[in-house]
């Protein structure tokens, strides 16, 4: 019985809310230099459209969907699944959302466009 509860606790630590995941992503790039993406929303949609079946594209789509609502669940290991350019793109998306420089309609259109390509 104790083993089951230890496993449940370990599994719970691996599951992150969207804001927790975004903070973990930001920590992953804290000490790396990177170029800023000119239009991260457009770049993210283009990346998802380019290869929608790729694991990074599916994760990027989930990030796109989670940012406006700050909802969703991610696993801690998913940060490690992102290559450096995609990780930097996720940071740029987080920064774009926090800056509130794009409308909710822009985010909705981008999400719909990315989701349409992944069907």
PyMOL commands that set and color helices and strands:
alter all, ss='L'
color gray80, all
select helices_A, chain A and resi 2-14+18-28+40-50+55-69+77-80+84-99+104-117
alter helices_A, ss='H'
color red, helices_A
select strands_A, chain A and resi 15-17+73-75
alter strands_A, ss='S'
color yellow, strands_A
deselect
rebuild
show_as cartoon
